Amino acid sequence: CGQVNLEIVKRSDLHKFVVLPKRWIVERTIGWLNRCRRLAKDWECLNRSALAFLRWASVRIMVRRLCQTIK
């Protein structure tokens, strides 16, 4: 597999809302994946099956975004 770079964004100590870089991208993507009903609950018996559906949902999101940019 390829190399993964980890970037940790520290939270500020302030108690007001601040948009943190990179963090919102992850949260947005998780929100998109949660729209897939198959991933909403753990129905799969095997981890391989769950991973396959997670990959399928990710590919579906990427294809939709690519089709929108082509139009």
mmCIF file of the N, C-alpha and C atoms, coordinates in Angstrom:
data_MODEL
# 
_entry.id   MODEL 
# 
loop_
_atom_site.group_PDB 
_atom_site.id 
_atom_site.type_symbol 
_atom_site.label_atom_id 
_atom_site.label_alt_id 
_atom_site.label_comp_id 
_atom_site.label_asym_id 
_atom_site.label_entity_id 
_atom_site.label_seq_id 
_atom_site.pdbx_PDB_ins_code 
_atom_site.Cartn_x 
_atom_site.Cartn_y 
_atom_site.Cartn_z 
_atom_site.occupancy 
_atom_site.B_iso_or_equiv 
_atom_site.pdbx_formal_charge 
_atom_site.auth_seq_id 
_atom_site.auth_comp_id 
_atom_site.auth_asym_id 
_atom_site.auth_atom_id 
_atom_site.pdbx_PDB_model_num 
ATOM 1   N N  . CYS A 1 1  ? 0.830   -1.191  0.000   1.00 0.00 ? 1  CYS A N  1 
ATOM 2   C CA . CYS A 1 1  ? 0.000   0.000   0.000   1.00 0.00 ? 1  CYS A CA 1 
ATOM 3   C C  . CYS A 1 1  ? 0.866   1.243   0.000   1.00 0.00 ? 1  CYS A C  1 
ATOM 4   N N  . GLY A 1 2  ? 0.243   2.380   -0.252  1.00 0.00 ? 2  GLY A N  1 
ATOM 5   C CA . GLY A 1 2  ? 0.953   3.650   -0.280  1.00 0.00 ? 2  GLY A CA 1 
ATOM 6   C C  . GLY A 1 2  ? 1.238   4.177   1.110   1.00 0.00 ? 2  GLY A C  1 
ATOM 7   N N  . GLN A 1 3  ? 2.019   5.225   1.137   1.00 0.00 ? 3  GLN A N  1 
ATOM 8   C CA . GLN A 1 3  ? 2.388   5.850   2.400   1.00 0.00 ? 3  GLN A CA 1 
ATOM 9   C C  . GLN A 1 3  ? 1.302   6.833   2.826   1.00 0.00 ? 3  GLN A C  1 
ATOM 10  N N  . VAL A 1 4  ? 1.032   6.892   4.115   1.00 0.00 ? 4  VAL A N  1 
ATOM 11  C CA . VAL A 1 4  ? 0.007   7.779   4.650   1.00 0.00 ? 4  VAL A CA 1 
ATOM 12  C C  . VAL A 1 4  ? 0.679   8.839   5.505   1.00 0.00 ? 4  VAL A C  1 
ATOM 13  N N  . ASN A 1 5  ? 0.369   10.112  5.236   1.00 0.00 ? 5  ASN A N  1 
ATOM 14  C CA . ASN A 1 5  ? 0.885   11.209  6.048   1.00 0.00 ? 5  ASN A CA 1 
ATOM 15  C C  . ASN A 1 5  ? -0.182  11.623  7.043   1.00 0.00 ? 5  ASN A C  1 
ATOM 16  N N  . LEU A 1 6  ? 0.199   11.709  8.312   1.00 0.00 ? 6  LEU A N  1 
ATOM 17  C CA . LEU A 1 6  ? -0.727  12.077  9.372   1.00 0.00 ? 6  LEU A CA 1 
ATOM 18  C C  . LEU A 1 6  ? -0.482  13.521  9.772   1.00 0.00 ? 6  LEU A C  1 
ATOM 19  N N  . GLU A 1 7  ? -1.538  14.324  9.752   1.00 0.00 ? 7  GLU A N  1 
ATOM 20  C CA . GLU A 1 7  ? -1.441  15.721  10.166  1.00 0.00 ? 7  GLU A CA 1 
ATOM 21  C C  . GLU A 1 7  ? -2.434  15.942  11.301  1.00 0.00 ? 7  GLU A C  1 
ATOM 22  N N  . ILE A 1 8  ? -1.917  16.292  12.477  1.00 0.00 ? 8  ILE A N  1 
ATOM 23  C CA . ILE A 1 8  ? -2.756  16.492  13.654  1.00 0.00 ? 8  ILE A CA 1 
ATOM 24  C C  . ILE A 1 8  ? -3.000  17.980  13.833  1.00 0.00 ? 8  ILE A C  1 
ATOM 25  N N  . VAL A 1 9  ? -4.273  18.353  13.908  1.00 0.00 ? 9  VAL A N  1 
ATOM 26  C CA . VAL A 1 9  ? -4.654  19.751  14.102  1.00 0.00 ? 9  VAL A CA 1 
ATOM 27  C C  . VAL A 1 9  ? -5.044  19.919  15.556  1.00 0.00 ? 9  VAL A C  1 
ATOM 28  N N  . LYS A 1 10 ? -4.360  20.823  16.252  1.00 0.00 ? 10 LYS A N  1 
ATOM 29  C CA . LYS A 1 10 ? -4.648  21.050  17.670  1.00 0.00 ? 10 LYS A CA 1 
ATOM 30  C C  . LYS A 1 10 ? -5.838  21.976  17.820  1.00 0.00 ? 10 LYS A C  1 
ATOM 31  N N  . ARG A 1 11 ? -6.666  21.682  18.813  1.00 0.00 ? 11 ARG A N  1 
ATOM 32  C CA . ARG A 1 11 ? -7.816  22.527  19.111  1.00 0.00 ? 11 ARG A CA 1 
ATOM 33  C C  . ARG A 1 11 ? -7.347  23.732  19.922  1.00 0.00 ? 11 ARG A C  1 
ATOM 34  N N  . SER A 1 12 ? -8.036  24.826  19.736  1.00 0.00 ? 12 SER A N  1 
ATOM 35  C CA . SER A 1 12 ? -7.715  26.006  20.539  1.00 0.00 ? 12 SER A CA 1 
ATOM 36  C C  . SER A 1 12 ? -8.396  25.888  21.901  1.00 0.00 ? 12 SER A C  1 
ATOM 37  N N  . ASP A 1 13 ? -7.877  26.595  22.876  1.00 0.00 ? 13 ASP A N  1 
ATOM 38  C CA . ASP A 1 13 ? -8.455  26.556  24.220  1.00 0.00 ? 13 ASP A CA 1 
ATOM 39  C C  . ASP A 1 13 ? -9.639  27.498  24.367  1.00 0.00 ? 13 ASP A C  1 
ATOM 40  N N  . LEU A 1 14 ? -9.926  28.275  23.333  1.00 0.00 ? 14 LEU A N  1 
ATOM 41  C CA . LEU A 1 14 ? -11.059 29.187  23.393  1.00 0.00 ? 14 LEU A CA 1 
ATOM 42  C C  . LEU A 1 14 ? -12.363 28.401  23.358  1.00 0.00 ? 14 LEU A C  1 
ATOM 43  N N  . HIS A 1 15 ? -13.395 28.965  23.949  1.00 0.00 ? 15 HIS A N  1 
ATOM 44  C CA . HIS A 1 15 ? -14.677 28.267  24.016  1.00 0.00 ? 15 HIS A CA 1 
ATOM 45  C C  . HIS A 1 15 ? -15.642 28.701  22.924  1.00 0.00 ? 15 HIS A C  1 
ATOM 46  N N  . LYS A 1 16 ? -15.172 29.443  21.949  1.00 0.00 ? 16 LYS A N  1 
ATOM 47  C CA . LYS A 1 16 ? -16.060 29.819  20.858  1.00 0.00 ? 16 LYS A CA 1 
ATOM 48  C C  . LYS A 1 16 ? -15.740 28.974  19.622  1.00 0.00 ? 16 LYS A C  1 
ATOM 49  N N  . PHE A 1 17 ? -16.670 28.948  18.697  1.00 0.00 ? 17 PHE A N  1 
ATOM 50  C CA . PHE A 1 17 ? -16.548 28.111  17.506  1.00 0.00 ? 17 PHE A CA 1 
ATOM 51  C C  . PHE A 1 17 ? -15.463 28.642  16.574  1.00 0.00 ? 17 PHE A C  1 
ATOM 52  N N  . VAL A 1 18 ? -14.562 27.766  16.175  1.00 0.00 ? 18 VAL A N  1 
ATOM 53  C CA . VAL A 1 18 ? -13.504 28.104  15.230  1.00 0.00 ? 18 VAL A CA 1 
ATOM 54  C C  . VAL A 1 18 ? -13.407 26.949  14.238  1.00 0.00 ? 18 VAL A C  1 
ATOM 55  N N  . VAL A 1 19 ? -13.402 27.260  12.952  1.00 0.00 ? 19 VAL A N  1 
ATOM 56  C CA . VAL A 1 19 ? -13.259 26.223  11.932  1.00 0.00 ? 19 VAL A CA 1 
ATOM 57  C C  . VAL A 1 19 ? -11.805 25.784  11.903  1.00 0.00 ? 19 VAL A C  1 
ATOM 58  N N  . LEU A 1 20 ? -11.582 24.492  12.131  1.00 0.00 ? 20 LEU A N  1 
ATOM 59  C CA . LEU A 1 20 ? -10.229 23.963  12.133  1.00 0.00 ? 20 LEU A CA 1 
ATOM 60  C C  . LEU A 1 20 ? -9.896  23.440  10.743  1.00 0.00 ? 20 LEU A C  1 
ATOM 61  N N  . PRO A 1 21 ? -8.704  23.730  10.245  1.00 0.00 ? 21 PRO A N  1 
ATOM 62  C CA . PRO A 1 21 ? -8.339  23.241  8.914   1.00 0.00 ? 21 PRO A CA 1 
ATOM 63  C C  . PRO A 1 21 ? -8.249  21.716  8.906   1.00 0.00 ? 21 PRO A C  1 
ATOM 64  N N  . LYS A 1 22 ? -8.629  21.126  7.819   1.00 0.00 ? 22 LYS A N  1 
ATOM 65  C CA . LYS A 1 22 ? -8.599  19.683  7.567   1.00 0.00 ? 22 LYS A CA 1 
ATOM 66  C C  . LYS A 1 22 ? -9.656  18.912  8.356   1.00 0.00 ? 22 LYS A C  1 
ATOM 67  N N  . ARG A 1 23 ? -9.959  19.316  9.565   1.00 0.00 ? 23 ARG A N  1 
ATOM 68  C CA . ARG A 1 23 ? -10.904 18.562  10.387  1.00 0.00 ? 23 ARG A CA 1 
ATOM 69  C C  . ARG A 1 23 ? -12.291 18.540  9.758   1.00 0.00 ? 23 ARG A C  1 
ATOM 70  N N  . TRP A 1 24 ? -12.736 19.660  9.207   1.00 0.00 ? 24 TRP A N  1 
ATOM 71  C CA . TRP A 1 24 ? -14.079 19.714  8.631   1.00 0.00 ? 24 TRP A CA 1 
ATOM 72  C C  . TRP A 1 24 ? -14.177 18.836  7.398   1.00 0.00 ? 24 TRP A C  1 
ATOM 73  N N  . ILE A 1 25 ? -13.064 18.616  6.692   1.00 0.00 ? 25 ILE A N  1 
ATOM 74  C CA . ILE A 1 25 ? -13.080 17.748  5.509   1.00 0.00 ? 25 ILE A CA 1 
ATOM 75  C C  . ILE A 1 25 ? -13.409 16.317  5.928   1.00 0.00 ? 25 ILE A C  1 
ATOM 76  N N  . VAL A 1 26 ? -12.789 15.866  7.005   1.00 0.00 ? 26 VAL A N  1 
ATOM 77  C CA . VAL A 1 26 ? -13.035 14.510  7.499   1.00 0.00 ? 26 VAL A CA 1 
ATOM 78  C C  . VAL A 1 26 ? -14.475 14.379  7.979   1.00 0.00 ? 26 VAL A C  1 
ATOM 79  N N  . GLU A 1 27 ? -14.943 15.361  8.733   1.00 0.00 ? 27 GLU A N  1 
ATOM 80  C CA . GLU A 1 27 ? -16.310 15.303  9.247   1.00 0.00 ? 27 GLU A CA 1 
ATOM 81  C C  . GLU A 1 27 ? -17.339 15.355  8.122   1.00 0.00 ? 27 GLU A C  1 
ATOM 82  N N  . ARG A 1 28 ? -17.067 16.131  7.084   1.00 0.00 ? 28 ARG A N  1 
ATOM 83  C CA . ARG A 1 28 ? -17.974 16.205  5.935   1.00 0.00 ? 28 ARG A CA 1 
ATOM 84  C C  . ARG A 1 28 ? -18.029 14.854  5.227   1.00 0.00 ? 28 ARG A C  1 
ATOM 85  N N  . THR A 1 29 ? -16.867 14.230  5.044   1.00 0.00 ? 29 THR A N  1 
ATOM 86  C CA . THR A 1 29 ? -16.818 12.943  4.360   1.00 0.00 ? 29 THR A CA 1 
ATOM 87  C C  . THR A 1 29 ? -17.550 11.869  5.159   1.00 0.00 ? 29 THR A C  1 
ATOM 88  N N  . ILE A 1 30 ? -17.377 11.870  6.467   1.00 0.00 ? 30 ILE A N  1 
ATOM 89  C CA . ILE A 1 30 ? -18.099 10.913  7.306   1.00 0.00 ? 30 ILE A CA 1 
ATOM 90  C C  . ILE A 1 30 ? -19.602 11.158  7.204   1.00 0.00 ? 30 ILE A C  1 
ATOM 91  N N  . GLY A 1 31 ? -20.001 12.416  7.127   1.00 0.00 ? 31 GLY A N  1 
ATOM 92  C CA . GLY A 1 31 ? -21.417 12.740  6.945   1.00 0.00 ? 31 GLY A CA 1 
ATOM 93  C C  . GLY A 1 31 ? -21.956 12.192  5.632   1.00 0.00 ? 31 GLY A C  1 
ATOM 94  N N  . TRP A 1 32 ? -21.167 12.317  4.564   1.00 0.00 ? 32 TRP A N  1 
ATOM 95  C CA . TRP A 1 32 ? -21.586 11.769  3.274   1.00 0.00 ? 32 TRP A CA 1 
ATOM 96  C C  . TRP A 1 32 ? -21.728 10.251  3.354   1.00 0.00 ? 32 TRP A C  1 
ATOM 97  N N  . LEU A 1 33 ? -20.775 9.590   4.015   1.00 0.00 ? 33 LEU A N  1 
ATOM 98  C CA . LEU A 1 33 ? -20.829 8.135   4.120   1.00 0.00 ? 33 LEU A CA 1 
ATOM 99  C C  . LEU A 1 33 ? -22.011 7.686   4.972   1.00 0.00 ? 33 LEU A C  1 
ATOM 100 N N  . ASN A 1 34 ? -22.394 8.479   5.952   1.00 0.00 ? 34 ASN A N  1 
ATOM 101 C CA . ASN A 1 34 ? -23.533 8.118   6.798   1.00 0.00 ? 34 ASN A CA 1 
ATOM 102 C C  . ASN A 1 34 ? -24.860 8.172   6.050   1.00 0.00 ? 34 ASN A C  1 
ATOM 103 N N  . ARG A 1 35 ? -24.898 8.818   4.898   1.00 0.00 ? 35 ARG A N  1 
ATOM 104 C CA . ARG A 1 35 ? -26.121 8.833   4.089   1.00 0.00 ? 35 ARG A CA 1 
ATOM 105 C C  . ARG A 1 35 ? -26.394 7.482   3.439   1.00 0.00 ? 35 ARG A C  1 
ATOM 106 N N  . CYS A 1 36 ? -25.360 6.667   3.323   1.00 0.00 ? 36 CYS A N  1 
ATOM 107 C CA . CYS A 1 36 ? -25.512 5.334   2.739   1.00 0.00 ? 36 CYS A CA 1 
ATOM 108 C C  . CYS A 1 36 ? -26.156 4.425   3.789   1.00 0.00 ? 36 CYS A C  1 
ATOM 109 N N  . ARG A 1 37 ? -27.367 3.975   3.532   1.00 0.00 ? 37 ARG A N  1 
ATOM 110 C CA . ARG A 1 37 ? -28.132 3.217   4.525   1.00 0.00 ? 37 ARG A CA 1 
ATOM 111 C C  . ARG A 1 37 ? -27.453 1.911   4.906   1.00 0.00 ? 37 ARG A C  1 
ATOM 112 N N  . ARG A 1 38 ? -26.721 1.332   3.980   1.00 0.00 ? 38 ARG A N  1 
ATOM 113 C CA . ARG A 1 38 ? -26.056 0.055   4.262   1.00 0.00 ? 38 ARG A CA 1 
ATOM 114 C C  . ARG A 1 38 ? -24.979 0.224   5.330   1.00 0.00 ? 38 ARG A C  1 
ATOM 115 N N  . LEU A 1 39 ? -24.393 1.417   5.408   1.00 0.00 ? 39 LEU A N  1 
ATOM 116 C CA . LEU A 1 39 ? -23.334 1.665   6.382   1.00 0.00 ? 39 LEU A CA 1 
ATOM 117 C C  . LEU A 1 39 ? -23.863 2.195   7.712   1.00 0.00 ? 39 LEU A C  1 
ATOM 118 N N  . ALA A 1 40 ? -25.152 2.477   7.780   1.00 0.00 ? 40 ALA A N  1 
ATOM 119 C CA . ALA A 1 40 ? -25.716 3.059   8.998   1.00 0.00 ? 40 ALA A CA 1 
ATOM 120 C C  . ALA A 1 40 ? -25.652 2.094   10.179  1.00 0.00 ? 40 ALA A C  1 
ATOM 121 N N  . LYS A 1 41 ? -25.772 0.815   9.919   1.00 0.00 ? 41 LYS A N  1 
ATOM 122 C CA . LYS A 1 41 ? -25.671 -0.201  10.967  1.00 0.00 ? 41 LYS A CA 1 
ATOM 123 C C  . LYS A 1 41 ? -24.691 -1.263  10.521  1.00 0.00 ? 41 LYS A C  1 
ATOM 124 N N  . ASP A 1 42 ? -24.174 -1.988  11.474  1.00 0.00 ? 42 ASP A N  1 
ATOM 125 C CA . ASP A 1 42 ? -23.214 -3.044  11.164  1.00 0.00 ? 42 ASP A CA 1 
ATOM 126 C C  . ASP A 1 42 ? -23.958 -4.357  10.921  1.00 0.00 ? 42 ASP A C  1 
ATOM 127 N N  . TRP A 1 43 ? -24.394 -4.555  9.677   1.00 0.00 ? 43 TRP A N  1 
ATOM 128 C CA . TRP A 1 43 ? -25.135 -5.762  9.319   1.00 0.00 ? 43 TRP A CA 1 
ATOM 129 C C  . TRP A 1 43 ? -24.219 -6.874  8.821   1.00 0.00 ? 43 TRP A C  1 
ATOM 130 N N  . GLU A 1 44 ? -22.997 -6.544  8.506   1.00 0.00 ? 44 GLU A N  1 
ATOM 131 C CA . GLU A 1 44 ? -22.103 -7.504  7.860   1.00 0.00 ? 44 GLU A CA 1 
ATOM 132 C C  . GLU A 1 44 ? -21.475 -8.451  8.882   1.00 0.00 ? 44 GLU A C  1 
ATOM 133 N N  . CYS A 1 45 ? -21.362 -9.716  8.510   1.00 0.00 ? 45 CYS A N  1 
ATOM 134 C CA . CYS A 1 45 ? -20.738 -10.708 9.393   1.00 0.00 ? 45 CYS A CA 1 
ATOM 135 C C  . CYS A 1 45 ? -19.218 -10.659 9.291   1.00 0.00 ? 45 CYS A C  1 
ATOM 136 N N  . LEU A 1 46 ? -18.729 -10.369 8.111   1.00 0.00 ? 46 LEU A N  1 
ATOM 137 C CA . LEU A 1 46 ? -17.283 -10.336 7.893   1.00 0.00 ? 46 LEU A CA 1 
ATOM 138 C C  . LEU A 1 46 ? -16.788 -8.899  7.743   1.00 0.00 ? 46 LEU A C  1 
ATOM 139 N N  . ASN A 1 47 ? -15.595 -8.659  8.265   1.00 0.00 ? 47 ASN A N  1 
ATOM 140 C CA . ASN A 1 47 ? -14.990 -7.336  8.105   1.00 0.00 ? 47 ASN A CA 1 
ATOM 141 C C  . ASN A 1 47 ? -14.735 -7.015  6.639   1.00 0.00 ? 47 ASN A C  1 
ATOM 142 N N  . ARG A 1 48 ? -14.419 -8.057  5.856   1.00 0.00 ? 48 ARG A N  1 
ATOM 143 C CA . ARG A 1 48 ? -14.181 -7.844  4.427   1.00 0.00 ? 48 ARG A CA 1 
ATOM 144 C C  . ARG A 1 48 ? -15.411 -7.292  3.730   1.00 0.00 ? 48 ARG A C  1 
ATOM 145 N N  . SER A 1 49 ? -16.571 -7.784  4.112   1.00 0.00 ? 49 SER A N  1 
ATOM 146 C CA . SER A 1 49 ? -17.816 -7.302  3.507   1.00 0.00 ? 49 SER A CA 1 
ATOM 147 C C  . SER A 1 49 ? -18.074 -5.853  3.880   1.00 0.00 ? 49 SER A C  1 
ATOM 148 N N  . ALA A 1 50 ? -17.863 -5.518  5.145   1.00 0.00 ? 50 ALA A N  1 
ATOM 149 C CA . ALA A 1 50 ? -18.068 -4.139  5.593   1.00 0.00 ? 50 ALA A CA 1 
ATOM 150 C C  . ALA A 1 50 ? -17.104 -3.197  4.881   1.00 0.00 ? 50 ALA A C  1 
ATOM 151 N N  . LEU A 1 51 ? -15.851 -3.617  4.738   1.00 0.00 ? 51 LEU A N  1 
ATOM 152 C CA . LEU A 1 51 ? -14.859 -2.796  4.045   1.00 0.00 ? 51 LEU A CA 1 
ATOM 153 C C  . LEU A 1 51 ? -15.219 -2.632  2.571   1.00 0.00 ? 51 LEU A C  1 
ATOM 154 N N  . ALA A 1 52 ? -15.742 -3.691  1.957   1.00 0.00 ? 52 ALA A N  1 
ATOM 155 C CA . ALA A 1 52 ? -16.147 -3.612  0.554   1.00 0.00 ? 52 ALA A CA 1 
ATOM 156 C C  . ALA A 1 52 ? -17.272 -2.595  0.367   1.00 0.00 ? 52 ALA A C  1 
ATOM 157 N N  . PHE A 1 53 ? -18.258 -2.587  1.265   1.00 0.00 ? 53 PHE A N  1 
ATOM 158 C CA . PHE A 1 53 ? -19.348 -1.619  1.151   1.00 0.00 ? 53 PHE A CA 1 
ATOM 159 C C  . PHE A 1 53 ? -18.883 -0.201  1.454   1.00 0.00 ? 53 PHE A C  1 
ATOM 160 N N  . LEU A 1 54 ? -17.919 -0.059  2.351   1.00 0.00 ? 54 LEU A N  1 
ATOM 161 C CA . LEU A 1 54 ? -17.349 1.257   2.624   1.00 0.00 ? 54 LEU A CA 1 
ATOM 162 C C  . LEU A 1 54 ? -16.623 1.788   1.393   1.00 0.00 ? 54 LEU A C  1 
ATOM 163 N N  . ARG A 1 55 ? -15.873 0.928   0.739   1.00 0.00 ? 55 ARG A N  1 
ATOM 164 C CA . ARG A 1 55 ? -15.182 1.331   -0.497  1.00 0.00 ? 55 ARG A CA 1 
ATOM 165 C C  . ARG A 1 55 ? -16.190 1.647   -1.600  1.00 0.00 ? 55 ARG A C  1 
ATOM 166 N N  . TRP A 1 56 ? -17.237 0.847   -1.710  1.00 0.00 ? 56 TRP A N  1 
ATOM 167 C CA . TRP A 1 56 ? -18.266 1.091   -2.727  1.00 0.00 ? 56 TRP A CA 1 
ATOM 168 C C  . TRP A 1 56 ? -18.918 2.453   -2.512  1.00 0.00 ? 56 TRP A C  1 
ATOM 169 N N  . ALA A 1 57 ? -19.232 2.777   -1.258  1.00 0.00 ? 57 ALA A N  1 
ATOM 170 C CA . ALA A 1 57 ? -19.847 4.071   -0.958  1.00 0.00 ? 57 ALA A CA 1 
ATOM 171 C C  . ALA A 1 57 ? -18.885 5.215   -1.280  1.00 0.00 ? 57 ALA A C  1 
ATOM 172 N N  . SER A 1 58 ? -17.597 5.022   -1.006  1.00 0.00 ? 58 SER A N  1 
ATOM 173 C CA . SER A 1 58 ? -16.601 6.052   -1.310  1.00 0.00 ? 58 SER A CA 1 
ATOM 174 C C  . SER A 1 58 ? -16.468 6.265   -2.814  1.00 0.00 ? 58 SER A C  1 
ATOM 175 N N  . VAL A 1 59 ? -16.451 5.179   -3.567  1.00 0.00 ? 59 VAL A N  1 
ATOM 176 C CA . VAL A 1 59 ? -16.377 5.288   -5.030  1.00 0.00 ? 59 VAL A CA 1 
ATOM 177 C C  . VAL A 1 59 ? -17.615 5.988   -5.570  1.00 0.00 ? 59 VAL A C  1 
ATOM 178 N N  . ARG A 1 60 ? -18.769 5.665   -5.018  1.00 0.00 ? 60 ARG A N  1 
ATOM 179 C CA . ARG A 1 60 ? -20.024 6.300   -5.439  1.00 0.00 ? 60 ARG A CA 1 
ATOM 180 C C  . ARG A 1 60 ? -19.972 7.812   -5.220  1.00 0.00 ? 60 ARG A C  1 
ATOM 181 N N  . ILE A 1 61 ? -19.444 8.234   -4.082  1.00 0.00 ? 61 ILE A N  1 
ATOM 182 C CA . ILE A 1 61 ? -19.310 9.664   -3.792  1.00 0.00 ? 61 ILE A CA 1 
ATOM 183 C C  . ILE A 1 61 ? -18.348 10.316  -4.779  1.00 0.00 ? 61 ILE A C  1 
ATOM 184 N N  . MET A 1 62 ? -17.213 9.659   -5.043  1.00 0.00 ? 62 MET A N  1 
ATOM 185 C CA . MET A 1 62 ? -16.223 10.237  -5.963  1.00 0.00 ? 62 MET A CA 1 
ATOM 186 C C  . MET A 1 62 ? -16.777 10.355  -7.377  1.00 0.00 ? 62 MET A C  1 
ATOM 187 N N  . VAL A 1 63 ? -17.502 9.331   -7.837  1.00 0.00 ? 63 VAL A N  1 
ATOM 188 C CA . VAL A 1 63 ? -18.063 9.367   -9.192  1.00 0.00 ? 63 VAL A CA 1 
ATOM 189 C C  . VAL A 1 63 ? -19.086 10.490  -9.319  1.00 0.00 ? 63 VAL A C  1 
ATOM 190 N N  . ARG A 1 64 ? -19.938 10.647  -8.319  1.00 0.00 ? 64 ARG A N  1 
ATOM 191 C CA . ARG A 1 64 ? -20.924 11.740  -8.359  1.00 0.00 ? 64 ARG A CA 1 
ATOM 192 C C  . ARG A 1 64 ? -20.246 13.101  -8.407  1.00 0.00 ? 64 ARG A C  1 
ATOM 193 N N  . ARG A 1 65 ? -19.191 13.272  -7.629  1.00 0.00 ? 65 ARG A N  1 
ATOM 194 C CA . ARG A 1 65 ? -18.490 14.562  -7.622  1.00 0.00 ? 65 ARG A CA 1 
ATOM 195 C C  . ARG A 1 65 ? -17.784 14.802  -8.956  1.00 0.00 ? 65 ARG A C  1 
ATOM 196 N N  . LEU A 1 66 ? -17.221 13.752  -9.544  1.00 0.00 ? 66 LEU A N  1 
ATOM 197 C CA . LEU A 1 66 ? -16.562 13.904  -10.840 1.00 0.00 ? 66 LEU A CA 1 
ATOM 198 C C  . LEU A 1 66 ? -17.565 14.249  -11.930 1.00 0.00 ? 66 LEU A C  1 
ATOM 199 N N  . CYS A 1 67 ? -18.732 13.626  -11.895 1.00 0.00 ? 67 CYS A N  1 
ATOM 200 C CA . CYS A 1 67 ? -19.759 13.907  -12.901 1.00 0.00 ? 67 CYS A CA 1 
ATOM 201 C C  . CYS A 1 67 ? -20.274 15.335  -12.782 1.00 0.00 ? 67 CYS A C  1 
ATOM 202 N N  . GLN A 1 68 ? -20.325 15.882  -11.581 1.00 0.00 ? 68 GLN A N  1 
ATOM 203 C CA . GLN A 1 68 ? -20.777 17.263  -11.396 1.00 0.00 ? 68 GLN A CA 1 
ATOM 204 C C  . GLN A 1 68 ? -19.774 18.253  -11.965 1.00 0.00 ? 68 GLN A C  1 
ATOM 205 N N  . THR A 1 69 ? -18.477 17.955  -11.865 1.00 0.00 ? 69 THR A N  1 
ATOM 206 C CA . THR A 1 69 ? -17.467 18.890  -12.370 1.00 0.00 ? 69 THR A CA 1 
ATOM 207 C C  . THR A 1 69 ? -17.392 18.867  -13.888 1.00 0.00 ? 69 THR A C  1 
ATOM 208 N N  . ILE A 1 70 ? -17.786 17.757  -14.515 1.00 0.00 ? 70 ILE A N  1 
ATOM 209 C CA . ILE A 1 70 ? -17.739 17.653  -15.977 1.00 0.00 ? 70 ILE A CA 1 
ATOM 210 C C  . ILE A 1 70 ? -18.836 18.486  -16.615 1.00 0.00 ? 70 ILE A C  1 
ATOM 211 N N  . LYS A 1 71 ? -19.990 18.575  -15.974 1.00 0.00 ? 71 LYS A N  1 
ATOM 212 C CA . LYS A 1 71 ? -21.134 19.301  -16.549 1.00 0.00 ? 71 LYS A CA 1 
ATOM 213 C C  . LYS A 1 71 ? -20.849 20.749  -16.757 1.00 0.00 ? 71 LYS A C  1 
# 
